[in-house]
Amino acid sequence: MSDRTNFQRRTFLKVSCLAVMPAGLATHAGMTLAAGAPHVSENDPTAKALGYVDDATKADKKKFPNYKEGETCANCQNFEGKGNVAWGPCKIFPGKDVNAKGWCNAYVKKA
């Protein structure tokens, strides 16, 4: 093969790789974002102190008498999840997602 053919082939391969890389990176970033943050554990020290539970109906009503039926993270002002999501970010637990059906003592009804 001539030097010219090798040069053209190498140039084509380099340009092809550069064209495909952004699509691959975008897909990877999308998957990372879709995965979301780690879920808050009911055993997390802050969660325990606030009486956080993944299922609001299991809130300790004796320890937290201000709990009212129907209160969930999904209708709390601190919940930052968008749409009908099962888990979402919360201002009280930065960097972690809470269950939309959960509850904790920091509950504030959305306006």
Backbone as numpy.savetxt, mean C-alpha at the origin, in Angstrom:
# Nx Ny Nz CAx CAy CAz Cx Cy Cz
32.47 -11.40 -42.37 31.63 -10.22 -42.37 32.51 -8.98 -42.37
31.94 -7.96 -42.90 32.71 -6.72 -42.95 32.58 -5.96 -41.64
33.48 -5.05 -41.41 33.42 -4.21 -40.21 32.15 -3.38 -40.19
31.71 -2.97 -41.36 30.50 -2.15 -41.47 29.27 -2.94 -41.00
29.17 -4.21 -41.38 28.04 -5.05 -40.99 28.05 -5.26 -39.48
29.21 -5.54 -38.90 29.32 -5.72 -37.45 28.92 -4.45 -36.71
29.37 -3.30 -37.23 29.02 -2.02 -36.61 27.50 -1.80 -36.64
26.89 -2.05 -37.79 25.44 -1.86 -37.92 24.68 -2.80 -36.98
25.12 -4.03 -36.90 24.47 -5.02 -36.04 24.58 -4.59 -34.57
25.77 -4.17 -34.14 25.97 -3.72 -32.76 25.13 -2.47 -32.47
25.09 -1.56 -33.41 24.29 -0.34 -33.23 22.82 -0.70 -33.09
22.35 -1.61 -33.94 20.94 -2.03 -33.88 20.63 -2.66 -32.51
21.50 -3.52 -32.01 21.27 -4.18 -30.72 21.27 -3.17 -29.57
22.19 -2.22 -29.61 22.23 -1.19 -28.56 20.96 -0.37 -28.55
20.54 0.08 -29.73 19.33 0.91 -29.83 18.10 0.11 -29.41
18.05 -1.16 -29.79 16.91 -2.01 -29.41 16.83 -2.15 -27.90
17.96 -2.38 -27.25 17.98 -2.52 -25.79 17.54 -1.23 -25.12
18.01 -0.12 -25.60 17.63 1.17 -25.02 16.14 1.45 -25.21
15.57 0.99 -26.29 14.15 1.22 -26.54 13.28 0.35 -25.65
13.75 -0.85 -25.33 12.96 -1.80 -24.53 13.10 -1.55 -23.03
14.24 -1.02 -22.59 14.49 -0.84 -21.15 13.43 0.00 -20.44
13.01 1.16 -20.95 12.01 1.95 -20.21 10.71 1.19 -19.99
10.29 0.40 -20.96 9.06 -0.37 -20.79 9.21 -1.39 -19.67
10.35 -2.04 -19.63 10.60 -3.02 -18.57 10.69 -2.37 -17.20
11.34 -1.23 -17.12 11.44 -0.52 -15.85 10.08 -0.02 -15.39
9.27 0.47 -16.32 7.94 0.96 -15.96 7.08 -0.19 -15.43
7.19 -1.34 -16.05 6.43 -2.49 -15.59 6.89 -2.89 -14.19
8.19 -2.91 -13.97 8.71 -3.27 -12.65 8.26 -2.26 -11.60
8.34 -0.98 -11.92 7.92 0.05 -10.96 6.44 -0.08 -10.67
5.65 -0.37 -11.68 4.21 -0.53 -11.47 3.90 -1.70 -10.56
4.64 -2.78 -10.72 4.41 -3.95 -9.87 4.82 -3.63 -8.44
5.88 -2.87 -8.28 6.33 -2.51 -6.94 5.29 -1.64 -6.26
4.75 -0.66 -6.99 3.75 0.22 -6.41 2.46 -0.53 -6.12
2.10 -1.46 -7.01 0.86 -2.20 -6.82 0.94 -3.09 -5.58
2.13 -3.51 -5.24 2.27 -4.40 -4.10 1.90 -3.70 -2.80
2.07 -2.38 -2.73 1.70 -1.63 -1.54 2.69 -1.81 -0.41
2.39 -1.14 0.68 3.24 -1.19 1.86 2.93 -2.45 2.67
3.81 -2.79 3.61 3.51 -3.94 4.47 2.27 -3.64 5.32
1.55 -4.67 5.66 0.34 -4.52 6.47 0.69 -4.35 7.94
-0.08 -3.54 8.62 0.08 -3.37 10.06 -0.33 -4.67 10.74
0.48 -5.11 11.66 0.16 -6.30 12.43 -0.57 -5.89 13.70
-1.53 -6.67 14.10 -2.24 -6.39 15.35 -1.28 -6.48 16.54
-0.13 -7.14 16.35 0.87 -7.28 17.41 1.90 -6.15 17.43
1.83 -5.25 16.45 2.71 -4.09 16.42 2.47 -3.27 17.69
3.53 -2.80 18.36 3.35 -2.08 19.63 2.39 -0.88 19.53
2.50 -0.10 18.46 1.59 1.05 18.29 0.17 0.56 18.06
0.03 -0.48 17.25 -1.29 -1.04 16.98 -1.93 -1.56 18.26
-1.15 -2.24 19.08 -1.68 -2.75 20.36 -2.12 -1.61 21.27
-1.30 -0.57 21.34 -1.62 0.57 22.20 -2.91 1.27 21.76
-3.16 1.26 20.46 -4.36 1.91 19.93 -5.53 0.95 19.74
-5.34 -0.30 20.09 -6.41 -1.28 19.97 -6.74 -1.62 18.53
-5.75 -1.49 17.61 -6.00 -1.79 16.19 -6.36 -3.25 16.00
-7.41 -3.46 15.21 -7.82 -4.81 14.81 -8.12 -4.78 13.31
-7.85 -5.89 12.63 -8.14 -5.99 11.19 -9.63 -6.04 10.92
-10.41 -6.44 11.90 -11.86 -6.56 11.78 -12.49 -5.70 12.88
-13.10 -4.58 12.49 -13.65 -3.63 13.46 -14.64 -4.26 14.43
-15.36 -5.28 14.00 -16.34 -5.91 14.88 -15.68 -6.61 16.06
-14.35 -6.80 15.99 -13.63 -7.46 17.07 -12.90 -6.46 17.97
-13.25 -5.18 17.85 -12.63 -4.16 18.71 -13.01 -4.44 20.16
-12.08 -4.22 21.08 -12.30 -4.43 22.51 -13.18 -3.30 23.05
-14.47 -3.57 23.13 -15.44 -2.54 23.52 -15.33 -2.14 24.99
-14.77 -3.02 25.81 -14.57 -2.67 27.22 -13.39 -1.72 27.37
-12.31 -2.02 26.67 -11.11 -1.18 26.75 -11.28 0.12 25.96
-12.06 0.08 24.88 -12.27 1.24 24.02 -13.78 1.48 23.85
-14.43 2.02 24.89 -15.88 2.20 24.85 -16.35 3.24 23.82
-15.43 4.02 23.27 -15.83 5.00 22.26 -16.08 4.37 20.89
-15.72 3.07 20.72 -16.01 2.38 19.46 -17.52 2.30 19.26
-17.93 2.64 18.03 -19.34 2.53 17.66 -19.46 1.64 16.43
-20.50 0.82 16.42 -20.72 -0.09 15.30 -20.75 0.71 13.98
-20.10 0.16 12.98 -20.04 0.81 11.67 -18.78 1.62 11.43
-18.02 1.89 12.50 -16.76 2.60 12.34 -15.71 1.64 11.79
-15.07 2.02 10.71 -13.99 1.23 10.13 -12.92 2.18 9.61
-11.77 1.62 9.34 -10.69 2.43 8.79 -11.13 3.10 7.48
-11.93 2.41 6.67 -12.35 2.96 5.39 -13.12 4.27 5.53
-13.85 4.46 6.66 -14.60 5.71 6.82 -13.97 6.61 7.89
-12.66 6.43 8.10 -11.90 7.25 9.05 -11.12 8.32 8.29
-11.01 9.48 8.89 -10.30 10.59 8.28 -8.80 10.30 8.11
-8.26 9.42 8.91 -6.83 9.09 8.82 -6.50 8.12 7.69
-7.50 7.43 7.16 -7.31 6.44 6.10 -7.11 7.16 4.77
-6.04 6.81 4.07 -5.71 7.48 2.82 -5.87 6.58 1.60
-6.51 5.44 1.77 -6.74 4.54 0.64 -7.76 5.15 -0.30
-7.58 4.92 -1.59 -8.47 5.47 -2.61 -9.38 4.39 -3.16
-10.65 4.70 -3.31 -11.60 3.75 -3.89 -11.92 2.62 -2.94
-12.38 1.54 -3.51 -12.73 0.35 -2.72 -11.53 -0.58 -2.59
-10.58 -0.19 -1.78 -9.38 -1.01 -1.57 -9.53 -1.80 -0.28
-8.95 -2.98 -0.26 -9.00 -3.81 0.95 -8.03 -3.31 2.00
-6.88 -2.78 1.59 -5.85 -2.25 2.47 -5.40 -0.91 1.92
-5.02 0.00 2.81 -4.55 1.30 2.36 -3.73 1.99 3.41
-3.03 3.05 3.01 -2.19 3.79 3.95 -3.01 4.54 4.99
-2.41 4.76 6.14 -3.06 5.46 7.24 -2.06 6.44 7.85
-2.53 7.64 8.19 -1.66 8.66 8.78 -1.10 8.21 10.13
-1.80 7.34 10.83 -1.38 6.89 12.16 -0.24 5.88 12.08
-0.20 5.10 11.00 0.82 4.06 10.82 1.61 4.35 9.54
2.49 5.36 9.56 3.24 5.71 8.35 4.06 4.54 7.81
4.01 4.37 6.49 4.77 3.32 5.84 4.12 1.96 5.89
2.93 1.88 6.48 2.22 0.60 6.56 0.77 0.79 6.12
0.18 -0.28 5.63 -1.23 -0.27 5.23 -2.09 -0.90 6.31
-3.28 -0.36 6.47 -4.25 -0.92 7.42 -5.40 -1.54 6.64
-6.09 -2.45 7.26 -7.25 -3.08 6.66 -8.40 -2.09 6.62
-9.03 -1.93 5.48 -10.15 -1.00 5.35 -11.29 -1.37 6.29
-11.37 -2.65 6.67 -12.43 -3.11 7.59 -11.96 -3.07 9.04
-10.76 -2.55 9.26 -10.19 -2.50 10.60 -10.68 -1.31 11.40
-10.11 -1.16 12.59 -10.46 -0.04 13.49 -9.33 0.14 14.50
-9.16 1.40 14.96 -8.29 1.67 16.09 -8.82 2.87 16.84
-8.29 3.12 18.01 -8.76 4.18 18.90 -8.49 5.59 18.35
-7.69 5.71 17.29 -7.44 7.01 16.68 -8.50 7.36 15.64
-9.57 6.56 15.60 -10.64 6.76 14.60 -11.24 8.16 14.71
-11.38 8.82 13.55 -12.06 10.10 13.42 -12.93 10.00 12.18
-14.22 10.20 12.36 -15.15 10.06 11.24 -14.82 11.06 10.13
-14.82 10.57 8.86 -14.57 11.46 7.72 -15.66 12.51 7.65
-15.23 13.71 7.28 -16.19 14.82 7.17 -17.09 14.64 5.97
